[in-house]
């Protein structure tokens, strides 16, 4: 990249999903993410549709990096889920079966250029098939669900663009220790050095917790750990800072299952059909 003092530059890198989260706090991968984010070099990540490349069908992501971020982007990272925007190719090229048309590319480009959050409203018929879609900008309302004979038609709204602070992807990995006990159940106390007079940790009971950077470690520990292990403590000398970008988690939308009575009714209808066919075979 051209140095910032010479005007800077913006680059795009196509990567698979591993660089988003591979490696625990303190690992080489996490340290690379930490360097990129703490130096505010990441503008956006765009998730592409699968089956976009000749030699692989895996999910791929475009990282947009810049050392000349405009003021309204500083300290922020935009995540864009463009996996919904594709059309089937007339003829496959190896593993490449999908492509983005000019309209879809323009939409994703506009979301990035405007640095705005947005959602996608998917209109589904009673059988779950998509019959229409609409991009919703902030303030827009989803279209109404259509009426059909099944009564199950609905509108599913999913996020496609979200904006986060860079620190939202950081966390501290704390080491939680619990005391070592002797055969009688008494806590073993250190007898020499820095450990003199202190309870000794039991390696078998050692655990770790990931605490978001934006949250106070002691408050998290008091809320999440102490109620279950009152004798636990944090070994602050082992605390490490890590960064990960759980892309799919930020775009996951929970869909409640169908009512149990409705599922039972479907099973009863299928069972009756099977019984009728079996009776027809034995007749």
GUNU-114867 format. One record per atom (N, C-alpha, C, O): residue in three letters; x negated, y negated, z. Coordinates in steps of 0.05 Angstrom, whole numbers, plus 32768, in hexadecimal, padded with zeros to 4 digits. Example, Ala and Ser with C-alpha at 12.3 -4.5 7.8 and 13.67 -1.06 7.14 Angstrom:
<pafis>
ala7EF88072809C
ala7F0A805A809C
ala7EF88042809C
ala7EE3804280A9
ser7EFF802D808E
ser7EEF8015808F
ser7EFE7FFF809D
ser7EF47FE980A1
</pafis>
This chain:
<pafis>
unk7FEF80188000
unk800080008000
unk7FEE7FE78000
unk7FD97FE6800C
unk7FF87FD37FF2
unk7FE97FBA7FF2
unk7FEA7FAD800E
unk80007FAC801A
unk7FD47FA48019
unk7FD47F988034
unk7FE97F828037
unk7FEE7F738024
unk7FF47F7F804F
unk80087F6B8054
unk7FFD7F4F804F
unk800C7F3D8046
unk7FE37F4B8054
unk7FD77F308050
unk7FD67F298032
unk7FD47F11802B
unk7FD87F3D8021
unk7FD77F388004
unk7FF37F397FF8
unk7FF67F3B7FE0
unk80087F388009
unk80237F387FFF
unk80337F518006
unk804B7F518004
unk80247F66800D
unk80327F7F8015
unk803F7F8D7FFE
unk803C7F857FE7
unk804C7FA38004
unk80597FB37FEF
unk806E7FC57FFC
unk80707FC88014
unk807E7FD27FEA
unk80927FE57FF3
unk808E7FFE7FE2
unk808A7FFD7FCA
unk808E80157FF0
unk808A802F7FE2
unk80A080427FE9
unk80AC80407FFF
unk80A580557FD8
unk80B8806B7FDD
unk80AA80867FDB
unk809B808A7FC8
unk80AF80977FEF
unk80A380B27FEF
unk80B980C77FF1
unk80CB80C48002
unk80B880DB7FE0
unk80CB80F07FE1
unk80C081077FF1
unk80AB81127FEB
unk80CE810F8007
unk80C581248019
unk80DC8137801F
unk80F38131801A
unk80D5814F8029
unk80EA81618032
unk80F28159804F
unk80E981438059
unk81028169805C
unk810D81618076
unk80F98163808D
unk80FD815780A2
unk80E48173808A
unk80D1817880A0
unk80C5815F80AD
unk80C4815D80C5
unk80BC814B809D
unk80AF813480A9
unk80C2812380BB
unk80B9811280CA
unk80DC812980BA
unk80EF811A80CB
unk80EC812280E8
unk80F1811280FA
unk80E6813B80ED
unk80E881458109
unk80D281598111
unk80CF815F8128
unk80C2816480FE
unk80AF81788105
unk809A816D8119
unk809181568116
unk8093817D812D
unk807E81768140
unk808981698159
unk809981568157
unk808081738170
unk808981678189
unk8079814E818F
unk806781478181
unk8081814181A5
unk8074812881AE
unk8056812D81B1
unk804E814181BE
unk8045811C81A6
unk8029811F81A8
unk801C812E8191
unk8004812D818E
unk802C813B8180
unk8022814A8169
unk801A81378153
unk8022811F8153
unk800C8141813F
unk800381308129
unk801B8125811A
unk801B810D8112
unk803081358115
unk8047812C8106
unk805581168115
unk805D81028109
unk8059811A812F
unk80678106813F
unk805780EC8141
unk806380D78141
unk803C80EF8142
unk802C80D78143
unk802D80C68129
unk802B80AE812A
unk803080D48113
unk803380C680F9
unk804D80B780F9
unk804E809F80F2
unk806380C48102
unk807D80B68103
unk807B809E8117
unk808580898112
unk806D80A3812D
unk806A808D8141
unk805B80758135
unk8063805F8139
unk8046807B8126
unk803780658119
unk804880558106
unk8048803D8105
unk8057806480F5
unk8068805780E1
unk807E804680EE
unk8083803080E6
unk808B80518103
unk80A18043810F
unk8098802C8122
unk80A480178121
unk808380318132
unk807B801C8144
unk806E80058136
unk806D7FEE8140
unk8064800A811D
unk80597FF4810D
unk806E7FE880FA
unk80687FD880E9
unk80877FF280FD
unk809E7FE780EE
unk809A7FE980D0
unk809E7FD580C2
unk8091800080C7
unk808B800480AA
unk80A28012809B
unk80A280128083
unk80B5801D80AA
unk80CA802C809D
unk80E3801B809A
unk80EE801180AD
unk80EB80188081
unk81048008807B
unk811C801A807A
unk813180148086
unk811A8031806C
unk813280428069
unk8129805E8062
unk811380638058
unk813C80718066
unk8139808D805D
unk81538094804F
unk81698090805A
unk8151809E8036
unk816880A58026
unk816880C38023
unk815680CF8018
unk817E80D0802C
unk818180ED8027
unk818D80F2800C
unk81A280E88005
unk817F81017FFB
unk818881077FE0
unk819981207FE0
unk819881307FF3
unk81A881257FCB
unk81B7813E7FC9
unk81A381557FC6
unk818C81517FBE
unk81AC816D7FCC
unk819B81857FC8
unk819A818B7FA9
unk81A9817F7F9A
unk8189819D7FA2
unk818781A67F85
unk8180818F7F72
unk818B818D7F5C
unk816F817D7F7B
unk816881667F6B
unk814D81697F5C
unk8147815A7F4A
unk813E817E7F63
unk812381817F57
unk8120819D7F4A
unk812D81B07F52
unk810F819E7F36
unk810C81B57F25
unk810481CE7F35
unk810E81E47F30
unk80F281CB7F49
unk80E681E37F56
unk80F181E87F72
unk80E681FA7F7F
unk810581DA7F7B
unk811081DF7F95
unk812C81D47F98
unk813381C17F8B
unk813C81E27FA9
unk815881D87FAD
unk815B81CC7FC9
unk817281C67FD0
unk814681C97FD8
unk814881C07FF4
unk815081A27FF5
unk814E81947FE1
unk8158819A800D
unk815E817E8012
unk8145816D8011
unk81308175801B
unk814781568005
unk813081448002
unk81388128800B
unk814F8120800A
unk812481188013
unk812980FE801E
unk811580EA8012
unk80FD80F0800F
unk811E80D2800D
unk810D80BC8003
unk810780A9801B
unk811A809D8025
unk80EE80A78023
unk80E680958038
unk80DE807B802A
unk80CD807B8018
unk80EA80648032
unk80E3804A8027
unk80D2803C803C
unk80DC80358052
unk80B980378036
unk80A6802B8049
unk809E800F803E
unk809B800C8026
unk809B7FFD8050
unk80937FE28048
unk80837FD4805F
unk80897FD78076
unk806E7FC58057
unk80607FB5806A
unk80667F978066
unk80577F86806E
unk807D7F92805A
unk80867F768057
unk80A57F76805B
unk80B47F6B804A
unk80AE7F818071
unk80CA7F828076
unk80D67F668079
unk80CA7F548085
unk80ED7F61806C
unk80FB7F478071
unk81047F45808D
unk81077F59809B
unk810A7F2D8096
unk81117F2880B2
unk81297F3880BC
unk81297F4280D2
unk813D7F3B80AB
unk81567F4980B3
unk81527F6780B6
unk81637F7580C1
unk813B7F7280AC
unk81357F8F80AF
unk81217F9580C4
unk811D7FAC80CB
unk81147F8180CF
unk80FF7F8680E2
unk810A7F9380FB
unk811E7F8B8107
unk80FC7FA88104
unk81047FB7811C
unk811B7FCA8117
unk81267FD5812A
unk81237FCE80FD
unk813A7FDF80F7
unk81327FF480E2
unk81207FF080D2
unk8141800A80E1
unk813E801E80CD
unk815A802680C3
unk816C802A80D3
unk815D802680A9
unk8177802E809D
unk8176804A8093
unk816380528085
unk818A805A809A
unk818C80768091
unk81A48077807E
unk81BA806F8085
unk81A080818066
unk81B580838052
unk81B880A08049
unk81A580AD8041
unk81D080AA804C
unk81D680C68044
unk81E280C58028
unk81FA80C18025
unk81D280CA8014
unk81DB80CA7FF8
unk81E080E67FEE
unk81E380EA7FD6
unk81E280FA8001
unk81E681157FF8
unk8201811A7FEC
unk8206812F7FDF
unk821481077FF0
unk822F810A7FE4
unk823081017FC7
unk824481077FB9
unk821C80F37FBE
unk821D80E67FA4
unk820D80F57F8F
unk81F480F17F8D
unk821A81057F80
unk820D81157F6B
unk8222811F7F57
unk823A811F7F5C
unk821881277F40
unk822981347F2D
unk821A814D7F22
unk8202814D7F21
unk822981617F1A
unk821D817A7F11
unk821281767EF5
unk821E816A7EE4
unk81FA81807EF1
unk81ED817E7ED7
unk81FA81917EC3
unk820481A67ECA
unk81FA81897EAA
unk8206819A7E95
unk81F681B47E92
unk820281C97E8D
unk81DC81B27E96
unk81CB81CA7E95
unk81B681C87EAA
unk81A881B37EAC
unk81B381DD7EBA
unk819F81DD7ECF
unk818381DD7EC5
unk817E81E97EAF
unk817181D17ED4
unk815481D37ECD
unk814681DF7EE5
unk813E81D17EF8
unk814381FA7EE5
unk813882077EFC
unk814B82047F13
unk8162820B7F11
unk814081F97F2A
unk815181F57F41
unk816081DA7F40
unk817081D47F52
unk815B81CA7F2B
unk816881B07F29
unk818481B47F1C
unk818681BA7F05
unk819881B17F2D
unk81B481B57F23
unk81C5819C7F27
unk81DB819B7F1C
unk81BA81887F35
unk81CA81707F3A
unk81BA81577F32
unk81A181587F30
unk81C881417F2C
unk81BC81287F26
unk81CD81117F30
unk81E581157F34
unk81C180FA7F34
unk81D080E27F3C
unk81D480D17F23
unk81C180CB7F15
unk81ED80C87F1E
unk81F180B77F07
unk81EB809A7F0F
unk81E480947F26
unk81EC80887EFB
unk81E4806D7EFF
unk81F6805F7F14
unk81EC804E7F24
unk820F80657F14
unk822280597F27
unk821B80617F44
unk821B80507F56
unk8214807A7F48
unk820D80847F62
unk81F280787F6C
unk81EF80717F83
unk81DF80767F59
unk81C6806A7F60
unk81C9804D7F68
unk81BD80437F7B
unk81DB803F7F59
unk81E080237F5F
unk81ED801F7F7A
unk81E7800C7F88
unk81FE80327F81
unk820C80307F9C
unk81F780337FB2
unk81F780237FC5
unk81E680477FB0
unk81D2804B7FC5
unk81BF80337FC6
unk81B7802A7FDC
unk81B780297FAF
unk81A580127FAE
unk81B27FFA7FBB
unk81A57FEB7FC9
unk81CC7FF67FB6
unk81DA7FDF7FC2
unk81DC7FE27FE0
unk81D97FCE7FEF
unk81E17FFA7FEA
unk81E27FFE8007
unk81C77FF78014
unk81C67FEB8029
unk81B17FFF8006
unk81977FF88011
unk81927FDA800E
unk81887FCE8021
unk81987FCF7FF8
unk81937FB27FF4
unk81A27FA18007
unk81987F8C8010
unk81BB7FA8800D
unk81CC7F99801F
unk81C57F9E803C
unk81CD7F8F804E
unk81B67FB48041
unk81AF7FBC805D
unk81C87FBD806E
unk81C97FAF8083
unk81DC7FCC8065
unk81F67FCC8073
unk81FE7FE9807A
unk81F57FFC806D
unk820E7FEC808E
unk821980068095
unk8232800B8083
unk823F7FF8807B
unk82388024807E
unk824F802A806D
unk825780478072
unk82488057807D
unk8270804D806A
unk827B8068806D
unk828780718053
unk828B80618040
unk828D808A8050
unk829980968039
unk82B380A48041
unk82B380B58052
unk82C9809B8035
unk82E380A8803B
unk82E980BD8025
unk82EB80B6800E
unk82EB80D6802E
unk82F080EC801C
unk830D80F4801F
unk831680FC8034
unk831C80F28009
unk833980F98009
unk833B81178001
unk8333811E7FEB
unk834581278013
unk83468144800F
unk8363814E800E
unk83748144801D
unk836881607FFB
unk8383816B7FFA
unk83878180800F
unk83758185801F
unk839E818D800F
unk83A481A18024
unk839281B98024
unk839181C78038
unk838381BD800E
unk837181D4800C
unk835481CC8011
unk834281DC800D
unk835081B38019
unk833581AA801F
unk832581A18006
unk830E819B8009
unk8332819F7FEF
unk832581967FD7
unk832581787FD5
unk833A816B7FDA
unk830E816D7FCD
unk830C814F7FCB
unk831B81467FB2
unk831781507F9C
unk832D81327FB6
unk833C81287F9F
unk8336810A7F9B
unk833C80FF7F86
unk832980FD7FAE
unk832180E17FAA
unk830D80DA7FC0
unk830B80E87FD4
unk82FF80C47FBB
unk82EC80BA7FCF
unk82EA809C7FCD
unk82EF80907FB8
unk82E280907FE3
unk82E080737FE3
unk82CA806A7FF7
unk82CA8074800E
unk82B880597FEF
unk82A3804E8000
unk82AF80388011
unk82BC80258007
unk82AC803A802C
unk82B78026803E
unk82A08015804A
unk828E801F8056
unk82A27FFB8045
unk828F7FE88050
unk829A7FDF806B
unk82B17FE48071
unk828A7FD2807C
unk82937FC98096
unk82AD7FB88093
unk82AD7FA58083
unk82C27FBF80A2
unk82DB7FB180A1
unk82F07FBE808F
unk83087FB88091
unk82E77FD1807D
unk82FA7FDF806B
unk83097FF4807B
unk82FF7FFF808E
unk83227FF98072
unk8332800E807F
unk83348026806C
unk833680228054
unk8334803F8077
unk833680568066
unk835180588057
unk8365804D8061
unk835280658040
unk836C80688033
unk837E807C8042
unk8373808C8051
unk8398807A803E
unk83AA808D804C
unk83A780A98041
unk83A080AC802A
unk83AD80BD8051
unk83AC80D88048
unk83C480DD8035
unk83DA80D4803B
unk83BF80EC8020
unk83D680F1800D
unk83E981058018
unk83E28114802B
unk84018105800E
unk841581188016
unk841681308002
unk8417812B7FEA
unk84158148800C
unk8418815F7FFA
unk842881758008
unk84308172801F
unk842D818B7FFA
unk843E81A08004
unk843381AE801C
unk844181BA802C
unk841881AE801F
unk840C81BC8035
unk840D81AD804F
unk840D81B88065
unk840E8192804D
unk840E81818065
unk83F3817F8072
unk83F181758088
unk83DE81898065
unk83C381898070
unk83B081758063
unk83998174806B
unk83BA81678050
unk83A881538043
unk839E813F8057
unk83AD8137806A
unk838581368054
unk837A81248068
unk83648113805B
unk835C81178044
unk835B80FF806A
unk834580EE8062
unk832F80F28076
unk833280ED808E
unk831880FA806C
unk830080FE807E
unk82ED80E88079
unk82E480E38063
unk82E680DA808E
unk82D380C3808D
unk82B880CB8098
unk82B680D480AF
unk82A380C88088
unk828880CF8091
unk827680B7808C
unk827980A98079
unk826380B3809E
unk8250809D809A
unk823C80A38084
unk823480BA8081
unk8235808F8074
unk82218093805F
unk8209807F8062
unk81F580838055
unk820D806B8073
unk81F780588078
unk81F9804F8095
unk820D8045809E
unk81E2805380A3
unk81E1804A80BF
unk81C7803C80C4
unk81B2804280B8
unk81C8802980D7
unk81B0801980DD
unk81A9801C80FA
unk81BA801A810C
unk818F802280FF
unk81868027811B
unk816E80158121
unk8161800A810F
unk81698012813B
unk815080058144
unk813A801A8142
unk813F80328145
unk81228011813D
unk810C8024813A
unk810880348154
unk8101804B8152
unk810D8028816B
unk810880368184
unk811D804B8189
unk811A805B819B
unk8133804B817A
unk8148805F817D
unk813E807B8177
unk814A808F817F
unk8128807D8168
unk811D80978160
unk810680A08172
unk80FB80B6816E
unk810080908186
unk80EA80988199
unk80F480A481B2
unk810B80A081BA
unk80E480B481BE
unk80EB80C181D8
unk80D180C781E8
unk80BB80C781DD
unk80D580CB8201
unk80BF80D48213
unk80C480F1821B
unk80DA80F78224
unk80B081028217
unk80B2811D8221
unk80A6811E823D
unk808E811A8240
unk80B781228251
unk80AD8123826D
unk80AB81408276
unk80BB8151826D
unk809881458287
unk809481608292
unk80A0816182AE
unk8099815282C0
unk80B3817382B1
unk80C1817682CA
unk80B5818E82DA
unk80B581A482D0
unk80AB818882F1
unk809F819D8302
unk80B181A4831A
unk80C081938323
unk80AE81BD8323
unk80BC81C6833B
unk80A781D4834D
unk809481DF8342
unk80AB81D48367
unk809681DD8379
unk809181FC8378
unk80A4820C8374
unk80788202837B
unk8070821E837E
unk80768227839B
unk8070821883AE
unk8081823F839E
unk8088824983B9
unk807A826383BE
unk8075827383AC
unk8072826883D8
unk8065828183DF
unk807A829683E4
unk8092829383DF
unk807082AD83EF
unk808282C483F3
unk809982BF8406
unk80AE82CB8405
unk809582AC8419
unk80AA82A5842C
unk80BD82908422
unk80D18289842F
unk80B78285840A
unk80C8827083FF
unk80BF82548406
unk80CC824083FF
unk80A982528415
unk809F8237841C
unk8090822B8405
unk8083823983F5
unk809282108403
unk8084820283ED
unk8066820283F2
unk805D81FD8408
unk8057820983DD
unk803A820983DF
unk802F81ED83DC
unk803681DF83C9
unk801F81E483F0
unk801481C983F1
unk7FF681CA83E9
unk7FE881DB83F3
unk7FEE81B783D8
unk7FD281B583D1
unk7FC081AF83E9
unk7FC881A083FB
unk7FA881BA83E8
unk7F9681B783FF
unk7F7D81A683F9
unk7F6E819F840B
unk7F7881A083E0
unk7F60819183D9
unk7F64817F83C1
unk7F77818283B2
unk7F52816C83BE
unk7F52815A83A7
unk7F6B814983A6
unk7F77814283BA
unk7F738141838D
unk7F8A81308389
unk7FA4813D8391
unk7FB881308396
unk7FA381578392
unk7FBC81668399
unk7FC0816B83B7
unk7FD4817783BF
unk7FAD816183C7
unk7FAF816683E4
unk7FC8815983EF
unk7FCE814183EB
unk7FD8816983FD
unk7FF081608409
unk8008815F83F7
unk801E81578400
unk8004816683DE
unk801A816483CA
unk8024818083C4
unk8015819383C4
unk803E818383BE
unk8049819E83B6
unk803D81A6839B
unk803A81958389
unk803681BF8399
unk802981C98380
unk803F81D2836C
unk805381DF8374
unk803B81CC8353
unk805081D3833F
unk804E81F18338
unk803981FD8338
unk806681FC8332
unk806882188329
unk80698218830B
unk807D820F82FF
unk8054822282FD
unk8054822282E0
unk806B823182D3
unk8074822A82BD
unk8076824582E1
unk808C825482D6
unk80A6824482D6
unk80B8824A82C7
unk80A8822F82E7
unk80C0821F82E8
unk80BD820482DA
unk80D081F482DA
unk80A6820082CD
unk80A181E782BF
unk80B481E482A7
unk80B981F88299
unk80BD81CC82A3
unk80CF81C6828C
unk80CA81AB8281
unk80BB819B828E
unk80D581A5826A
unk80D2818A825F
unk80ED817F8257
unk8100818D8252
unk80EF81648256
unk81078156824F
unk80FF813F823C
unk80EB81328240
unk810F813B8227
unk810B81258215
unk811D810D821D
unk81368110821C
unk811180F78224
unk812080DF822D
unk811E80C98218
unk810880C28211
unk813480BF820D
unk813380A981F9
unk812380928204
unk8124808B821B
unk8113808581F2
unk8103806E81FA
unk811480588206
unk810A804A8218
unk812C805581FC
unk813D803F8206
unk814880448222
unk81558033822D
unk8144805D822D
unk815080648246
unk813A8065825C
unk8123806D8257
unk8141805D8274
unk812E805E828B
unk812A807B8293
unk813D808A8297
unk811080838295
unk8109809E829B
unk811480A782B6
unk811F80BC82B9
unk8110809682CA
unk8119809D82E5
unk813780A082E7
unk814180B282F5
unk8146808E82D9
unk8163809082D9
unk816C80AA82CC
unk817F80B782D5
unk815F80B182B5
unk816680CA82A7
unk816080E282B9
unk817180F482BB
unk814980E182C6
unk814180F882D8
unk815580FB82EF
unk815C811282F6
unk815D80E582FB
unk817080E68311
unk818C80F18308
unk819980FE8317
unk819380EB82F0
unk81AE80F382E6
unk81AE810F82DB
unk81C1811E82E0
unk8199811782CC
unk819A813082BD
unk818B814782CA
unk8191815E82C4
unk8178814182DB
unk8167815682E6
unk816C815B8304
unk81728172830D
unk816B81468314
unk816C81498331
unk81868157833B
unk81848166834E
unk819D8152832F
unk81B581608339
unk81B3817F8336
unk81C0818D8345
unk81A281888324
unk819F81A5831F
unk818581B0832D
unk818481C88333
unk8172819F8331
unk815981A7833D
unk814F81918350
unk813E81818349
unk815A81908369
unk8154817A837B
unk813681788383
unk812D8163838B
unk8128818F8380
unk810B818F8389
unk80F881888371
unk80E0818A8375
unk81038181835B
unk80F2817C8343
unk80E681608344
unk80EF814E8352
unk80D0815D8335
unk80C481428332
unk80B781418316
unk80B481558308
unk80B08128830E
unk80A4812482F4
unk8086812182F7
unk807C81138308
unk8077813082E5
unk805A812C82E4
unk8055811782CE
unk8053811E82B7
unk805280FE82D7
unk805080E882C4
unk803680E982B3
unk803580DE829D
unk802280F782BD
unk800980F982AE
unk800C810A8294
unk7FFC81088282
unk802281198292
unk8026812A827B
unk803B811E8268
unk8042812B8253
unk80458106826E
unk805A80FA825C
unk804E80F38241
unk803880E78240
unk805C80F9822C
unk805480F38211
unk806A80E48202
unk808280E98208
unk806380D381F0
unk807680C481E0
unk807880D181C4
unk806380D781B8
unk809080D681BB
unk809480E381A1
unk80A980D48191
unk80B880C4819C
unk80AA80D98177
unk80BE80CE8165
unk80C880E38153
unk80B980F38148
unk80E380E4814E
unk80EF80F5813B
unk810780E7812F
unk811380D6813C
unk810F80EF8117
unk812680E3810A
unk813A80F98103
unk8138810480ED
unk814C81008115
unk815F81168111
unk8175810C80FE
unk818B81068106
unk816F810C80E4
unk8181810080D0
unk819D810C80D1
unk81B080FD80D3
unk819E812680CF
unk81B9813380CE
unk81CA812E80E7
unk81E2812C80E5
unk81BC812C80FE
unk81CB81278116
unk81D9810C8116
unk81EF81098120
unk81CD80F8810A
unk81D880DD8109
unk81F080DB80F5
unk81FF80C880F6
unk81F380EF80E3
unk820880EE80D0
unk821D810580D4
unk8230810880C4
unk8219811480EA
unk822C812980EF
unk8246811E80FA
unk8247810C810B
unk825C812880EF
unk8277812080F8
unk828681398101
unk828A814C80F1
unk828E813A811A
unk829B81518124
unk82B781548119
unk82C681408118
unk82BE816C8110
unk82D981718106
unk82E681868118
unk82DD819D8119
unk82FB817F8127
unk830881928139
unk831481A98129
unk831E81A58112
unk831381C18133
unk831F81D88125
unk833D81D58123
unk834981C58132
unk834981E58112
unk836681E4810F
unk837381EF8129
unk836681FE8137
unk838C81E7812E
unk839A81F28146
unk839B82108145
unk839E821C8130
unk8399821C815D
unk8398823A815F
unk83B282468153
unk83B1825B8147
unk83C882398158
unk83E28244814E
unk83E28245812F
unk83ED82588124
unk83D682318123
unk83D482318106
unk83C2824780FB
unk83C9825480E7
unk83AC824C8109
unk839A82618101
unk83A8827C8105
unk83A5828E80F3
unk83B68280811B
unk83C482998120
unk83D9829E810A
unk83DD82B58101
unk83E782898102
unk83FB828C80ED
unk83EF829580D3
unk83FA82A680C5
unk83D7828980CC
unk83C9829180B3
unk83C082AE80B5
unk83C382BD80A2
unk83B682B680CC
unk83AD82D280CF
unk83C582E580CD
unk83C382FA80C1
unk83DC82DD80D8
unk83F382EE80D6
unk83FC82F280B9
unk8403830880B1
unk83FB82DC80AA
unk840382DE808D
unk83F082EF807E
unk83F98300806D
unk83D682EC8083
unk83C282FD8075
unk83C6831A807C
unk83C4832C806B
unk83CA831F8096
unk83CE833B80A0
unk83E683488092
unk83E5835F808A
unk83FC83398090
unk841483448082
unk840E834A8065
unk8418835E805B
unk83FF83398058
unk83F8833E803C
unk83E783578039
unk83EC83678027
unk83D4835A804B
unk83C38372804A
unk83D4838B804E
unk83D1839F8040
unk83E6838A8062
unk83F783A18068
unk840883A88050
unk840C83C0804A
unk841383938043
unk84248398802C
unk841583A68015
unk841F83B88008
unk83FC839D8011
unk83EC83A97FFB
unk83E483C68002
unk83E483D77FF0
unk83DE83CB801B
unk83D783E78023
unk83EF83F98020
unk83ED84108016
unk840783EF8028
unk841F83FF8024
unk842584048007
unk842F84198000
unk841E83F07FF6
unk842283F47FD9
unk841084097FCE
unk841784177FBB
unk83F8840C7FD9
unk83E584207FCF
unk83ED843C7FD8
unk83E8844F7FC9
unk83F9843E7FF0
unk840184597FFA
unk841C84627FF1
unk842484797FF4
unk842B84507FE5
unk844784567FDC
unk8446846A7FC4
unk845B84727FBA
</pafis>
